[in-house]
């Protein structure tokens, strides 16, 4: 499933290497491969699911910098960090989560990427019938997208209502739902407009069952084996790309919610201490409400915590009331970010 360039480099032991030395390793020098890991089993499962549906397609998988399917290429890139437990742990430390780290999560992502690869392999998105149902693949991918949480026009497979992002994503998310073993999608989506898309995909797959792909293989872009960046630089760039720099951004809003003062009696508590006590619950709750990644929520949390401490903000409110204010503020910020890629509102004013 993985070929020569992904063969392991036996000169480095990831299990025992100190973290500082690990971060200084180039990604291309990491001793990684798909064979013999849990990823090999997941890929075999994907191929079996396709075979069970009569599809003569076994997309090749390789280690890349992230989950991806190169445009027009029937190949699937899997994040390199999933090939070793030590790197999964590092990813979680740096980014708070390792996308696809569990069997179920990994399969959901593989089915999604397989939809892209299958479309390229058979030229499905060029068909007029496909375009009438999903739209045109030539539509530009925007940096952000506005989703409708309660829309029944789209299936719900990956988080963040991803089917609403782009016509291609609408198709691959629909395909992934169709492919999922044991899922009665006719019952689950009964009464939804999305059921029509699922029925179209069902008919489309029956039409290509037993047929060979037009394009069997392609180029594998962004291979981990070709990335000369060190892990340190790799994570620095990712964190910078995902986190908005905003010192003092929250001051005015925080001062409206909480007074500046000293802890003078037992009912008054520092806001910074309150935030730290409830950090995990805030990250989970706000991420769940907004669909934003915990890493970005955590970056905003760190900024608010730092400013609350620097401003010496306190509260006399009961703890649940104070936390409700903070959770509401976090949610407002993250929804602005989710829709506009900014923490500010559409008019440019602060949240």
DRENDO-1510 file (C-alpha; in Angstrom, 1 decimal, always signed):
<recs>
REC; n; res; u; v; w
REC; 1; UNK; +0.0; +0.0; +0.0 .
REC; 2; UNK; +2.9; +2.3; +0.7 .
REC; 3; UNK; +5.9; +2.1; -1.6 .
REC; 4; UNK; +9.7; +2.6; -1.5 .
REC; 5; UNK; +10.0; +6.2; -0.3 .
REC; 6; UNK; +7.9; +5.5; +2.7 .
REC; 7; UNK; +10.2; +2.7; +3.9 .
REC; 8; UNK; +11.4; +3.2; +7.5 .
REC; 9; UNK; +14.7; +4.8; +8.3 .
REC; 10; UNK; +16.1; +2.6; +11.1 .
REC; 11; UNK; +18.7; +5.0; +12.4 .
REC; 12; UNK; +16.3; +6.9; +14.7 .
REC; 13; UNK; +14.3; +5.5; +17.6 .
REC; 14; UNK; +11.2; +7.6; +18.1 .
REC; 15; UNK; +10.3; +5.8; +21.3 .
REC; 16; UNK; +13.3; +6.9; +23.2 .
REC; 17; UNK; +14.3; +10.2; +21.6 .
REC; 18; UNK; +14.1; +13.3; +23.8 .
REC; 19; UNK; +11.5; +15.7; +22.6 .
REC; 20; UNK; +13.9; +18.5; +21.9 .
REC; 21; UNK; +15.9; +16.2; +19.6 .
REC; 22; UNK; +12.7; +14.9; +18.0 .
REC; 23; UNK; +11.6; +18.4; +17.2 .
REC; 24; UNK; +14.9; +19.1; +15.4 .
REC; 25; UNK; +14.4; +16.1; +13.1 .
REC; 26; UNK; +13.4; +16.7; +9.5 .
REC; 27; UNK; +10.1; +15.1; +8.6 .
REC; 28; UNK; +11.7; +13.3; +5.6 .
REC; 29; UNK; +14.1; +11.7; +8.1 .
REC; 30; UNK; +11.5; +10.2; +10.3 .
REC; 31; UNK; +11.5; +6.3; +10.3 .
REC; 32; UNK; +7.9; +6.0; +9.1 .
REC; 33; UNK; +5.9; +3.6; +7.0 .
REC; 34; UNK; +2.3; +2.5; +6.6 .
REC; 35; UNK; +3.1; -1.3; +6.5 .
REC; 36; UNK; +2.8; -3.0; +9.8 .
REC; 37; UNK; +0.9; -0.2; +11.5 .
REC; 38; UNK; -2.7; +0.2; +12.5 .
REC; 39; UNK; -3.1; +2.4; +9.3 .
REC; 40; UNK; -2.5; -0.7; +7.1 .
REC; 41; UNK; -5.5; -2.3; +8.7 .
REC; 42; UNK; -7.7; +0.7; +8.2 .
REC; 43; UNK; -6.8; +1.0; +4.6 .
REC; 44; UNK; -7.5; -2.7; +4.1 .
REC; 45; UNK; -10.9; -2.1; +5.7 .
REC; 46; UNK; -11.6; +0.7; +3.2 .
REC; 47; UNK; -10.7; -1.5; +0.3 .
REC; 48; UNK; -12.9; -4.2; +1.6 .
REC; 49; UNK; -15.8; -1.8; +2.0 .
REC; 50; UNK; -15.4; -0.7; -1.7 .
REC; 51; UNK; -15.2; -4.4; -2.8 .
REC; 52; UNK; -18.4; -5.2; -0.9 .
REC; 53; UNK; -20.1; -2.5; -3.0 .
REC; 54; UNK; -18.8; -4.0; -6.2 .
REC; 55; UNK; -16.4; -1.1; -6.8 .
REC; 56; UNK; -13.1; -2.1; -8.5 .
REC; 57; UNK; -11.1; +0.6; -6.9 .
REC; 58; UNK; -8.4; +0.4; -4.3 .
REC; 59; UNK; -6.9; +3.9; -3.9 .
REC; 60; UNK; -3.3; +4.0; -3.0 .
REC; 61; UNK; -2.5; +5.7; +0.3 .
REC; 62; UNK; +0.7; +7.4; +1.4 .
REC; 63; UNK; +2.1; +9.5; +4.2 .
REC; 64; UNK; +1.6; +13.2; +3.7 .
REC; 65; UNK; +1.6; +16.4; +5.8 .
REC; 66; UNK; -2.1; +16.2; +6.4 .
REC; 67; UNK; -5.3; +14.5; +5.3 .
REC; 68; UNK; -5.6; +15.2; +1.5 .
REC; 69; UNK; -6.4; +14.0; -1.9 .
REC; 70; UNK; -4.3; +15.9; -4.5 .
REC; 71; UNK; -6.5; +17.6; -7.1 .
REC; 72; UNK; -7.3; +15.3; -10.1 .
REC; 73; UNK; -5.2; +12.5; -8.6 .
REC; 74; UNK; -6.8; +9.2; -7.3 .
REC; 75; UNK; -4.4; +9.0; -4.3 .
REC; 76; UNK; -5.0; +9.5; -0.6 .
REC; 77; UNK; -2.6; +11.3; +1.7 .
REC; 78; UNK; -2.7; +10.4; +5.4 .
REC; 79; UNK; -1.0; +12.6; +8.0 .
REC; 80; UNK; +2.5; +11.2; +8.8 .
REC; 81; UNK; +2.0; +11.6; +12.6 .
REC; 82; UNK; -0.6; +8.8; +12.5 .
REC; 83; UNK; +2.1; +6.3; +11.6 .
REC; 84; UNK; +3.7; +6.3; +15.1 .
REC; 85; UNK; +2.3; +6.6; +18.7 .
REC; 86; UNK; +5.1; +9.1; +19.7 .
REC; 87; UNK; +4.1; +11.4; +16.8 .
REC; 88; UNK; +0.4; +11.2; +17.7 .
REC; 89; UNK; +1.3; +12.3; +21.2 .
REC; 90; UNK; +3.4; +15.1; +19.9 .
REC; 91; UNK; +0.6; +16.3; +17.5 .
REC; 92; UNK; -1.9; +16.3; +20.4 .
REC; 93; UNK; +0.5; +18.3; +22.6 .
REC; 94; UNK; +1.1; +20.8; +19.8 .
REC; 95; UNK; -2.4; +21.1; +18.3 .
REC; 96; UNK; -4.5; +19.6; +21.1 .
REC; 97; UNK; -5.9; +16.9; +18.9 .
REC; 98; UNK; -4.6; +14.4; +16.4 .
REC; 99; UNK; -7.1; +14.3; +13.5 .
REC; 100; UNK; -8.0; +10.7; +12.8 .
REC; 101; UNK; -6.3; +9.1; +15.8 .
REC; 102; UNK; -9.0; +6.5; +16.6 .
REC; 103; UNK; -10.2; +3.7; +14.3 .
REC; 104; UNK; -13.7; +5.2; +13.9 .
REC; 105; UNK; -12.4; +8.7; +13.2 .
REC; 106; UNK; -9.7; +7.4; +10.8 .
REC; 107; UNK; -12.3; +5.4; +8.8 .
REC; 108; UNK; -14.6; +8.5; +8.5 .
REC; 109; UNK; -11.7; +10.5; +7.1 .
REC; 110; UNK; -10.6; +7.7; +4.7 .
REC; 111; UNK; -14.1; +7.3; +3.3 .
REC; 112; UNK; -14.3; +11.1; +2.8 .
REC; 113; UNK; -10.9; +11.2; +1.0 .
REC; 114; UNK; -11.9; +8.1; -1.0 .
REC; 115; UNK; -14.8; +10.0; -2.4 .
REC; 116; UNK; -12.4; +12.6; -3.9 .
REC; 117; UNK; -10.1; +9.9; -5.2 .
REC; 118; UNK; -13.0; +7.9; -6.7 .
REC; 119; UNK; -14.4; +11.0; -8.4 .
REC; 120; UNK; -11.0; +11.7; -10.0 .
REC; 121; UNK; -10.5; +8.0; -10.9 .
REC; 122; UNK; -13.8; +7.8; -12.8 .
REC; 123; UNK; -14.2; +11.4; -13.8 .
REC; 124; UNK; -17.6; +11.6; -12.0 .
REC; 125; UNK; -17.6; +15.4; -11.3 .
REC; 126; UNK; -17.4; +16.0; -15.1 .
REC; 127; UNK; -20.8; +14.4; -15.7 .
REC; 128; UNK; -23.7; +16.7; -16.2 .
REC; 129; UNK; -25.9; +14.6; -14.0 .
REC; 130; UNK; -23.4; +15.0; -11.1 .
REC; 131; UNK; -23.2; +18.8; -11.7 .
REC; 132; UNK; -27.0; +19.1; -11.6 .
REC; 133; UNK; -27.1; +17.4; -8.2 .
REC; 134; UNK; -24.0; +18.9; -6.5 .
REC; 135; UNK; -22.9; +21.9; -8.6 .
REC; 136; UNK; -19.7; +22.6; -10.4 .
REC; 137; UNK; -16.2; +21.5; -9.2 .
REC; 138; UNK; -14.8; +24.6; -10.7 .
REC; 139; UNK; -16.4; +26.7; -8.0 .
REC; 140; UNK; -13.7; +28.4; -5.9 .
REC; 141; UNK; -12.8; +27.1; -2.5 .
REC; 142; UNK; -13.2; +30.0; -0.1 .
REC; 143; UNK; -11.1; +30.4; +3.1 .
REC; 144; UNK; -14.3; +30.2; +5.2 .
REC; 145; UNK; -17.9; +29.1; +4.5 .
REC; 146; UNK; -21.3; +29.9; +6.0 .
REC; 147; UNK; -23.0; +26.8; +7.1 .
REC; 148; UNK; -26.6; +26.3; +8.2 .
REC; 149; UNK; -26.6; +24.0; +11.2 .
REC; 150; UNK; -30.2; +22.8; +10.7 .
REC; 151; UNK; -30.2; +22.4; +7.0 .
REC; 152; UNK; -31.5; +19.0; +5.8 .
REC; 153; UNK; -30.1; +19.5; +2.3 .
REC; 154; UNK; -26.8; +18.1; +3.2 .
REC; 155; UNK; -25.6; +14.9; +5.0 .
REC; 156; UNK; -23.7; +15.1; +8.2 .
REC; 157; UNK; -20.6; +13.0; +8.2 .
REC; 158; UNK; -17.5; +14.9; +9.2 .
REC; 159; UNK; -17.7; +17.7; +11.8 .
REC; 160; UNK; -18.2; +21.4; +10.9 .
REC; 161; UNK; -21.1; +20.7; +8.5 .
REC; 162; UNK; -18.4; +20.1; +5.9 .
REC; 163; UNK; -20.8; +19.0; +3.1 .
REC; 164; UNK; -21.9; +22.6; +2.9 .
REC; 165; UNK; -18.3; +23.9; +2.0 .
REC; 166; UNK; -18.1; +23.1; -1.7 .
REC; 167; UNK; -19.9; +21.0; -4.4 .
REC; 168; UNK; -17.0; +18.5; -4.3 .
REC; 169; UNK; -17.3; +18.2; -0.5 .
REC; 170; UNK; -21.0; +17.8; -0.8 .
REC; 171; UNK; -20.5; +14.8; -3.0 .
REC; 172; UNK; -17.7; +13.1; -1.0 .
REC; 173; UNK; -19.6; +13.5; +2.3 .
REC; 174; UNK; -22.6; +12.0; +0.6 .
REC; 175; UNK; -20.5; +9.2; -0.7 .
REC; 176; UNK; -18.9; +8.6; +2.7 .
REC; 177; UNK; -22.3; +8.2; +4.3 .
REC; 178; UNK; -23.4; +5.8; +1.5 .
REC; 179; UNK; -20.3; +3.7; +1.9 .
REC; 180; UNK; -20.4; +3.5; +5.8 .
REC; 181; UNK; -21.2; -0.2; +6.7 .
REC; 182; UNK; -24.3; -0.8; +8.8 .
REC; 183; UNK; -25.7; +2.7; +8.3 .
REC; 184; UNK; -29.3; +2.7; +7.2 .
REC; 185; UNK; -29.0; +6.0; +5.4 .
REC; 186; UNK; -32.5; +5.7; +3.9 .
REC; 187; UNK; -34.0; +5.6; +7.3 .
REC; 188; UNK; -31.6; +8.2; +8.9 .
REC; 189; UNK; -32.2; +10.7; +6.2 .
REC; 190; UNK; -35.9; +10.0; +5.5 .
REC; 191; UNK; -37.7; +13.3; +4.9 .
REC; 192; UNK; -34.4; +15.1; +4.2 .
REC; 193; UNK; -33.6; +16.7; +0.8 .
REC; 194; UNK; -30.2; +15.1; +1.3 .
REC; 195; UNK; -31.9; +11.7; +0.7 .
REC; 196; UNK; -32.2; +12.6; -3.0 .
REC; 197; UNK; -28.4; +13.1; -3.2 .
REC; 198; UNK; -27.9; +9.7; -1.5 .
REC; 199; UNK; -30.2; +8.0; -3.9 .
REC; 200; UNK; -28.3; +9.6; -6.8 .
REC; 201; UNK; -25.0; +8.4; -5.4 .
REC; 202; UNK; -26.4; +4.9; -5.0 .
REC; 203; UNK; -27.5; +4.9; -8.6 .
REC; 204; UNK; -24.2; +6.4; -9.7 .
REC; 205; UNK; -22.2; +3.7; -7.8 .
REC; 206; UNK; -24.3; +0.9; -9.3 .
REC; 207; UNK; -23.5; +2.4; -12.7 .
REC; 208; UNK; -19.7; +2.1; -12.2 .
REC; 209; UNK; -19.7; -1.2; -10.2 .
REC; 210; UNK; -17.6; -3.8; -11.9 .
REC; 211; UNK; -15.9; -1.2; -14.1 .
REC; 212; UNK; -12.2; -0.3; -14.1 .
REC; 213; UNK; -11.3; +3.3; -13.3 .
REC; 214; UNK; -10.3; +5.6; -16.1 .
REC; 215; UNK; -7.4; +6.7; -14.1 .
REC; 216; UNK; -5.8; +4.1; -11.9 .
REC; 217; UNK; -3.1; +6.1; -10.2 .
REC; 218; UNK; -1.6; +9.6; -10.0 .
REC; 219; UNK; +1.0; +11.8; -8.4 .
REC; 220; UNK; +1.4; +11.9; -4.7 .
REC; 221; UNK; +1.9; +15.5; -3.7 .
REC; 222; UNK; +3.1; +16.7; -0.3 .
REC; 223; UNK; +4.6; +13.4; +0.6 .
REC; 224; UNK; +6.1; +13.3; +4.1 .
REC; 225; UNK; +9.2; +11.6; +2.6 .
REC; 226; UNK; +9.9; +14.8; +0.6 .
REC; 227; UNK; +9.3; +17.4; +3.4 .
REC; 228; UNK; +12.7; +18.8; +4.5 .
REC; 229; UNK; +11.2; +21.0; +7.3 .
REC; 230; UNK; +12.0; +20.0; +10.9 .
REC; 231; UNK; +9.1; +19.1; +13.2 .
REC; 232; UNK; +9.8; +22.3; +15.1 .
REC; 233; UNK; +9.4; +24.5; +12.0 .
REC; 234; UNK; +6.4; +22.4; +10.9 .
REC; 235; UNK; +4.5; +23.0; +14.1 .
REC; 236; UNK; +5.6; +26.6; +14.3 .
REC; 237; UNK; +4.1; +27.4; +10.9 .
REC; 238; UNK; +0.9; +25.5; +11.7 .
REC; 239; UNK; +0.3; +27.3; +14.9 .
REC; 240; UNK; +1.0; +30.6; +13.4 .
REC; 241; UNK; -1.4; +29.9; +10.5 .
REC; 242; UNK; -4.2; +28.8; +12.9 .
REC; 243; UNK; -3.9; +31.3; +15.6 .
REC; 244; UNK; -4.8; +35.0; +15.3 .
REC; 245; UNK; -2.4; +37.4; +17.0 .
REC; 246; UNK; -4.4; +39.9; +19.1 .
REC; 247; UNK; -2.7; +41.3; +22.2 .
REC; 248; UNK; -5.1; +43.7; +24.1 .
REC; 249; UNK; -7.9; +42.6; +21.7 .
REC; 250; UNK; -10.2; +41.6; +24.5 .
REC; 251; UNK; -9.5; +44.4; +27.1 .
REC; 252; UNK; -12.6; +46.6; +26.4 .
REC; 253; UNK; -15.0; +43.7; +26.4 .
REC; 254; UNK; -13.5; +42.0; +29.5 .
REC; 255; UNK; -13.7; +45.3; +31.4 .
REC; 256; UNK; -17.3; +45.6; +30.6 .
REC; 257; UNK; -18.0; +42.2; +32.1 .
REC; 258; UNK; -15.7; +42.3; +35.1 .
REC; 259; UNK; -14.3; +45.0; +37.3 .
REC; 260; UNK; -10.6; +45.7; +37.9 .
REC; 261; UNK; -9.7; +45.3; +41.6 .
REC; 262; UNK; -8.3; +43.2; +44.4 .
REC; 263; UNK; -9.5; +40.0; +46.0 .
REC; 264; UNK; -10.8; +41.7; +49.2 .
REC; 265; UNK; -13.2; +39.2; +50.6 .
REC; 266; UNK; -14.2; +35.5; +50.3 .
REC; 267; UNK; -17.0; +36.1; +47.6 .
REC; 268; UNK; -14.6; +37.9; +45.2 .
REC; 269; UNK; -12.5; +35.7; +42.9 .
REC; 270; UNK; -9.9; +36.4; +40.2 .
REC; 271; UNK; -11.3; +35.9; +36.7 .
REC; 272; UNK; -8.0; +34.3; +35.6 .
REC; 273; UNK; -8.2; +31.7; +38.3 .
REC; 274; UNK; -11.9; +31.0; +37.4 .
REC; 275; UNK; -10.9; +30.5; +33.7 .
REC; 276; UNK; -8.0; +28.2; +34.6 .
REC; 277; UNK; -10.3; +26.0; +36.8 .
REC; 278; UNK; -12.8; +25.6; +34.0 .
REC; 279; UNK; -10.5; +25.6; +31.0 .
REC; 280; UNK; -11.1; +22.0; +29.8 .
REC; 281; UNK; -14.9; +22.4; +30.1 .
REC; 282; UNK; -14.8; +25.7; +28.2 .
REC; 283; UNK; -12.7; +24.2; +25.4 .
REC; 284; UNK; -15.0; +21.2; +25.0 .
REC; 285; UNK; -18.2; +23.2; +25.2 .
REC; 286; UNK; -17.3; +26.1; +23.0 .
REC; 287; UNK; -15.7; +23.7; +20.4 .
REC; 288; UNK; -18.9; +21.6; +20.4 .
REC; 289; UNK; -21.2; +24.6; +20.1 .
REC; 290; UNK; -19.3; +26.3; +17.3 .
REC; 291; UNK; -17.7; +23.5; +15.4 .
REC; 292; UNK; -14.3; +25.2; +15.7 .
REC; 293; UNK; -11.1; +23.2; +16.5 .
REC; 294; UNK; -10.0; +23.1; +20.1 .
REC; 295; UNK; -6.6; +24.5; +19.1 .
REC; 296; UNK; -8.1; +27.8; +17.9 .
REC; 297; UNK; -10.5; +27.9; +21.0 .
REC; 298; UNK; -7.4; +27.3; +23.2 .
REC; 299; UNK; -5.5; +30.1; +21.5 .
REC; 300; UNK; -8.3; +32.5; +22.3 .
REC; 301; UNK; -8.5; +31.1; +25.8 .
REC; 302; UNK; -4.8; +31.8; +26.4 .
REC; 303; UNK; -5.2; +35.4; +25.2 .
REC; 304; UNK; -8.2; +36.0; +27.4 .
REC; 305; UNK; -6.6; +34.3; +30.4 .
REC; 306; UNK; -3.5; +36.4; +30.0 .
REC; 307; UNK; -5.4; +39.7; +29.7 .
REC; 308; UNK; -7.7; +38.8; +32.6 .
REC; 309; UNK; -4.6; +38.2; +34.8 .
REC; 310; UNK; -2.7; +41.3; +33.5 .
REC; 311; UNK; -5.8; +43.5; +34.1 .
REC; 312; UNK; -6.4; +42.0; +37.6 .
REC; 313; UNK; -10.0; +41.3; +36.7 .
REC; 314; UNK; -12.3; +40.0; +39.5 .
REC; 315; UNK; -15.9; +38.9; +39.9 .
REC; 316; UNK; -18.4; +39.0; +42.7 .
REC; 317; UNK; -20.9; +37.0; +40.7 .
REC; 318; UNK; -21.8; +33.4; +41.6 .
REC; 319; UNK; -19.5; +31.1; +39.7 .
REC; 320; UNK; -22.2; +29.7; +37.3 .
REC; 321; UNK; -23.2; +33.3; +36.3 .
REC; 322; UNK; -19.6; +34.4; +35.7 .
REC; 323; UNK; -18.9; +31.2; +33.6 .
REC; 324; UNK; -22.0; +31.8; +31.6 .
REC; 325; UNK; -20.7; +35.3; +30.7 .
REC; 326; UNK; -17.4; +33.9; +29.7 .
REC; 327; UNK; -18.8; +31.0; +27.7 .
REC; 328; UNK; -21.1; +33.4; +25.8 .
REC; 329; UNK; -18.2; +35.7; +25.0 .
REC; 330; UNK; -16.1; +32.7; +23.8 .
REC; 331; UNK; -18.9; +31.5; +21.6 .
REC; 332; UNK; -19.5; +34.9; +20.1 .
REC; 333; UNK; -15.8; +35.2; +19.2 .
REC; 334; UNK; -15.6; +31.7; +17.7 .
REC; 335; UNK; -18.7; +32.0; +15.7 .
REC; 336; UNK; -17.4; +35.3; +14.2 .
REC; 337; UNK; -14.2; +33.4; +13.4 .
REC; 338; UNK; -16.1; +30.5; +12.0 .
REC; 339; UNK; -18.1; +32.6; +9.6 .
REC; 340; UNK; -15.5; +35.3; +8.7 .
REC; 341; UNK; -12.1; +34.0; +9.6 .
REC; 342; UNK; -11.9; +36.9; +12.1 .
REC; 343; UNK; -12.7; +37.3; +15.8 .
REC; 344; UNK; -14.3; +40.7; +14.9 .
REC; 345; UNK; -17.8; +40.9; +13.6 .
REC; 346; UNK; -18.6; +41.7; +10.0 .
REC; 347; UNK; -18.6; +45.4; +10.5 .
REC; 348; UNK; -15.1; +45.3; +11.8 .
REC; 349; UNK; -16.1; +46.1; +15.4 .
REC; 350; UNK; -14.8; +43.9; +18.2 .
REC; 351; UNK; -17.1; +41.1; +19.4 .
</recs>
